[in-house]
Amino acid sequence: MHEATLENQTQARVDVPGSIFLVGMMGAGKTSVGRVLAKRLQKTFYDSDHVIEDRTGVKIPVIFEIEGEAGFRVRESAVVDELTALRDIVLATGGGAVLSEKNRDRLRTRGTVVYLRASVRDLLSRTRHDKNRPLLLQAADPRARLTELYDKRDPLYREVAHLTVDTGNQSLTSLVNRLCQMLLETRSEQQTQAPQA
């Protein structure tokens, strides 16, 4: 009986209005969490990197190779602007999307931003065999490169985020359940703080 109740809780629709934007380092779980979260919230899911790949017809490392990181970031900013203007979506952003002040502003003002935070050790473990990570593929020492990126980006993720969730070693279902609870609590707090008419 307890298992059935738990299963119902994990599958129950959660009503959270507005868009949810996921930020964090490569390997933090933005795409995996985003897909499950969107299904749970009955929202449309987008991954900004996948949208860029669909539109260009090539993988992100090819864009980096041809246009460099600066060229990729121009494409990324245009896609972030377009997608954050949509209503009631879940968006997984690329790890470097927060490097642009315009992107941070758009994310923060157009939806609820969730920072999926993971340790460098966990990020390295999750990304070490992934051939679609151009910033790591080019690195002689992936751990040092991840640490450098983390040190630069973590303050920006914290700046833009309304909520921060440590991903750790919990299951995807547990993480999404925890995130849904945090989103509901944040919504409740916002309603409590809203001025009464």
MIGUSE-310595 format. One record per residue (C-alpha): residue number from 1; residue in one letter; chain; y, x, z. Coordinates in pm, 1 decimal. Example, Ala and Ser with C-alpha at 12.3 -4.5 7.8 and 13.67 -1.06 7.14 Angstrom:
ATOM    k  r  c     north      east        up
ATOM    1  A  A    -450.0    1230.0     780.0
ATOM    2  S  A    -106.0    1367.0     714.0
END
This chain:
ATOM    k  r  c     north      east        up
ATOM    1  M  A       0.0       0.0       0.0
ATOM    2  H  A     240.9     282.4      86.2
ATOM    3  E  A     172.9     447.7    -251.8
ATOM    4  A  A     250.9     124.6    -437.9
ATOM    5  T  A     577.5      87.8    -248.7
ATOM    6  L  A     670.5     447.5    -323.5
ATOM    7  E  A     584.5     397.5    -692.4
ATOM    8  N  A     809.2      88.8    -707.8
ATOM    9  Q  A    1094.1     282.6    -547.9
ATOM   10  T  A    1063.3     566.5    -798.7
ATOM   11  Q  A    1056.4     326.7   -1095.6
ATOM   12  A  A    1317.1      76.0    -977.7
ATOM   13  R  A    1634.5      54.1   -1184.5
ATOM   14  V  A    1936.3     193.2   -1008.2
ATOM   15  D  A    2274.7      41.7   -1090.1
ATOM   16  V  A    2531.8     320.3   -1114.7
ATOM   17  P  A    2825.5     234.9   -1340.0
ATOM   18  G  A    2992.8     486.7   -1567.8
ATOM   19  S  A    2872.3     809.4   -1721.2
ATOM   20  I  A    2690.2    1091.8   -1546.9
ATOM   21  F  A    2747.9    1448.2   -1669.7
ATOM   22  L  A    2507.0    1723.7   -1564.9
ATOM   23  V  A    2631.5    2082.0   -1540.1
ATOM   24  G  A    2460.5    2399.8   -1430.8
ATOM   25  M  A    2306.5    2722.8   -1547.3
ATOM   26  M  A    2047.3    2750.9   -1822.2
ATOM   27  G  A    1713.5    2663.5   -1669.0
ATOM   28  A  A    1862.0    2447.2   -1392.0
ATOM   29  G  A    1684.3    2140.6   -1532.6
ATOM   30  K  A    1974.9    1950.4   -1690.0
ATOM   31  T  A    1775.1    1824.2   -1988.0
ATOM   32  S  A    1461.2    1735.4   -1790.7
ATOM   33  V  A    1655.6    1566.4   -1510.6
ATOM   34  G  A    1891.1    1401.2   -1759.6
ATOM   35  R  A    1612.6    1233.3   -1956.4
ATOM   36  V  A    1446.7    1088.9   -1644.7
ATOM   37  L  A    1779.0     993.7   -1486.3
ATOM   38  A  A    1896.6     814.6   -1802.6
ATOM   39  K  A    1575.0     615.1   -1818.1
ATOM   40  R  A    1604.7     525.4   -1450.7
ATOM   41  L  A    1970.9     419.2   -1488.7
ATOM   42  Q  A    1906.2     253.4   -1826.0
ATOM   43  K  A    2166.9     469.4   -1994.0
ATOM   44  T  A    2159.9     660.7   -2322.0
ATOM   45  F  A    2077.4    1030.2   -2286.4
ATOM   46  Y  A    2249.1    1310.4   -2477.6
ATOM   47  D  A    2208.4    1685.7   -2462.3
ATOM   48  S  A    2515.1    1859.0   -2605.3
ATOM   49  D  A    2312.6    2159.3   -2727.9
ATOM   50  H  A    2066.4    1930.0   -2907.3
ATOM   51  V  A    2352.9    1739.7   -3071.5
ATOM   52  I  A    2496.7    2069.8   -3197.3
ATOM   53  E  A    2155.6    2175.9   -3330.5
ATOM   54  D  A    2104.5    1839.7   -3503.5
ATOM   55  R  A    2443.4    1860.2   -3671.3
ATOM   56  T  A    2416.6    2221.2   -3783.7
ATOM   57  G  A    2047.5    2213.2   -3870.7
ATOM   58  V  A    1983.4    2538.8   -3683.6
ATOM   59  K  A    1897.1    2649.7   -3329.8
ATOM   60  I  A    2165.7    2773.2   -3088.8
ATOM   61  P  A    2062.0    3142.8   -3119.6
ATOM   62  V  A    2127.6    3125.6   -3496.7
ATOM   63  I  A    2477.7    2987.9   -3434.1
ATOM   64  F  A    2541.9    3272.4   -3186.3
ATOM   65  E  A    2413.1    3524.3   -3441.1
ATOM   66  I  A    2631.3    3393.5   -3725.9
ATOM   67  E  A    2945.2    3270.9   -3547.0
ATOM   68  G  A    2927.9    3457.0   -3216.9
ATOM   69  E  A    2972.9    3296.3   -2878.2
ATOM   70  A  A    3336.7    3207.4   -2954.4
ATOM   71  G  A    3234.7    3008.8   -3264.7
ATOM   72  F  A    2965.5    2829.2   -3070.1
ATOM   73  R  A    3211.6    2740.3   -2790.8
ATOM   74  V  A    3446.6    2575.0   -3045.4
ATOM   75  R  A    3158.4    2354.2   -3164.6
ATOM   76  E  A    3054.6    2286.0   -2805.0
ATOM   77  S  A    3406.0    2174.8   -2701.7
ATOM   78  A  A    3426.2    1929.6   -2991.8
ATOM   79  V  A    3088.0    1779.0   -2900.0
ATOM   80  V  A    3174.0    1760.9   -2528.3
ATOM   81  D  A    3499.0    1582.4   -2614.5
ATOM   82  E  A    3317.0    1332.1   -2834.0
ATOM   83  L  A    3026.4    1264.4   -2597.9
ATOM   84  T  A    3230.5    1236.8   -2277.9
ATOM   85  A  A    3436.6     964.1   -2447.3
ATOM   86  L  A    3122.5     746.7   -2472.4
ATOM   87  R  A    3052.0     490.9   -2200.8
ATOM   88  D  A    2752.0     469.0   -1969.9
ATOM   89  I  A    2565.5     779.0   -2079.4
ATOM   90  V  A    2386.4    1066.2   -1912.6
ATOM   91  L  A    2492.3    1397.7   -2067.0
ATOM   92  A  A    2324.3    1734.8   -2017.9
ATOM   93  T  A    2585.4    1996.2   -2102.9
ATOM   94  G  A    2523.6    2352.2   -2211.2
ATOM   95  G  A    2542.7    2609.4   -1932.3
ATOM   96  G  A    2869.8    2753.7   -2061.5
ATOM   97  A  A    3050.0    2425.1   -2127.9
ATOM   98  V  A    3249.1    2470.0   -1805.0
ATOM   99  L  A    3408.2    2791.3   -1931.4
ATOM  100  S  A    3667.4    2581.4   -2114.7
ATOM  101  E  A    3936.3    2427.4   -1897.4
ATOM  102  K  A    3964.5    2136.2   -2143.2
ATOM  103  N  A    3592.4    2070.1   -2109.0
ATOM  104  R  A    3614.3    2079.2   -1729.5
ATOM  105  D  A    3903.5    1833.2   -1737.3
ATOM  106  R  A    3722.6    1596.8   -1974.4
ATOM  107  L  A    3405.3    1607.9   -1769.1
ATOM  108  R  A    3580.2    1553.7   -1435.5
ATOM  109  T  A    3802.7    1266.5   -1551.1
ATOM  110  R  A    3558.9    1076.7   -1774.4
ATOM  111  G  A    3254.6    1043.7   -1549.7
ATOM  112  T  A    3066.1    1162.6   -1244.2
ATOM  113  V  A    2979.7    1531.9   -1267.7
ATOM  114  V  A    2661.8    1657.1   -1101.0
ATOM  115  Y  A    2605.1    2028.9   -1056.5
ATOM  116  L  A    2233.4    2109.0   -1064.2
ATOM  117  R  A    2229.0    2434.0    -870.1
ATOM  118  A  A    1934.7    2674.0    -874.2
ATOM  119  S  A    1887.0    3028.0    -746.0
ATOM  120  V  A    1890.9    3319.7    -989.8
ATOM  121  R  A    1524.7    3378.4    -900.2
ATOM  122  D  A    1432.4    3020.2   -1000.3
ATOM  123  L  A    1646.4    3037.9   -1314.2
ATOM  124  L  A    1480.1    3361.4   -1422.2
ATOM  125  S  A    1135.7    3215.4   -1361.4
ATOM  126  R  A    1218.9    2905.4   -1569.4
ATOM  127  T  A    1382.8    3089.6   -1861.3
ATOM  128  R  A    1189.6    3416.6   -1894.5
ATOM  129  H  A     971.5    3298.8   -2186.1
ATOM  130  D  A    1231.8    3076.4   -2355.5
ATOM  131  K  A    1334.7    3214.3   -2695.0
ATOM  132  N  A    1623.1    2964.5   -2726.5
ATOM  133  R  A    1854.9    3139.4   -2475.3
ATOM  134  P  A    2082.5    3369.0   -2679.5
ATOM  135  L  A    2270.8    3508.7   -2379.8
ATOM  136  L  A    1941.6    3623.8   -2227.7
ATOM  137  L  A    1772.8    3733.1   -2551.3
ATOM  138  Q  A    2050.5    3986.1   -2606.3
ATOM  139  A  A    2026.4    4123.9   -2251.6
ATOM  140  A  A    1845.3    4448.1   -2168.9
ATOM  141  D  A    1812.3    4326.0   -1808.5
ATOM  142  P  A    1779.9    3943.3   -1798.9
ATOM  143  R  A    1802.1    3928.8   -1415.8
ATOM  144  A  A    2128.2    4125.8   -1412.8
ATOM  145  R  A    2265.6    3910.8   -1697.4
ATOM  146  L  A    2171.0    3586.3   -1519.0
ATOM  147  T  A    2331.5    3713.9   -1198.7
ATOM  148  E  A    2648.7    3803.8   -1389.1
ATOM  149  L  A    2661.8    3459.6   -1556.6
ATOM  150  Y  A    2588.6    3283.2   -1226.5
ATOM  151  D  A    2863.9    3471.9   -1043.5
ATOM  152  K  A    3113.9    3381.2   -1314.7
ATOM  153  R  A    3010.8    3016.6   -1362.1
ATOM  154  D  A    2915.2    2896.6   -1013.8
ATOM  155  P  A    3279.8    2859.8    -900.7
ATOM  156  L  A    3355.0    2658.7   -1217.8
ATOM  157  Y  A    3055.6    2429.4   -1164.3
ATOM  158  R  A    3169.2    2373.2    -805.3
ATOM  159  E  A    3525.3    2304.0    -920.7
ATOM  160  V  A    3425.3    2035.6   -1170.2
ATOM  161  A  A    3140.4    1871.7    -975.3
ATOM  162  H  A    3168.7    1550.8    -780.2
ATOM  163  L  A    2815.2    1611.5    -646.0
ATOM  164  T  A    2598.5    1922.7    -607.7
ATOM  165  V  A    2219.3    1907.0    -594.7
ATOM  166  D  A    2003.4    2209.5    -518.6
ATOM  167  T  A    1704.7    2188.6    -751.7
ATOM  168  G  A    1474.7    2424.5    -560.2
ATOM  169  N  A    1101.2    2366.2    -598.2
ATOM  170  Q  A    1098.9    1988.6    -568.0
ATOM  171  S  A     929.2    1771.0    -828.9
ATOM  172  L  A    1131.8    1610.4   -1105.0
ATOM  173  T  A    1067.3    1264.8    -957.5
ATOM  174  S  A    1183.2    1374.4    -611.2
ATOM  175  L  A    1492.6    1537.4    -755.2
ATOM  176  V  A    1587.9    1227.0    -956.9
ATOM  177  N  A    1523.3    1000.9    -655.9
ATOM  178  R  A    1748.6    1220.6    -441.9
ATOM  179  L  A    2016.9    1225.8    -709.7
ATOM  180  C  A    2006.9     845.9    -749.0
ATOM  181  Q  A    2049.5     809.2    -373.1
ATOM  182  M  A    2348.0    1046.3    -377.3
ATOM  183  L  A    2505.9     856.6    -668.8
ATOM  184  L  A    2465.0     526.1    -484.8
ATOM  185  E  A    2614.7     672.2    -166.5
ATOM  186  T  A    2909.7     812.3    -362.1
ATOM  187  R  A    2966.4     473.4    -528.0
ATOM  188  S  A    2952.5     301.2    -189.0
ATOM  189  E  A    3203.6     548.2     -44.0
ATOM  190  Q  A    3437.4     497.2    -339.6
ATOM  191  Q  A    3424.8     120.2    -295.5
ATOM  192  T  A    3493.1     153.2      78.1
ATOM  193  Q  A    3794.1     377.7      12.2
ATOM  194  A  A    3937.2     157.5    -263.6
ATOM  195  P  A    4256.4     -22.6    -157.6
ATOM  196  Q  A    4206.8    -389.7     -83.2
ATOM  197  A  A    4409.6    -629.0    -297.3
END
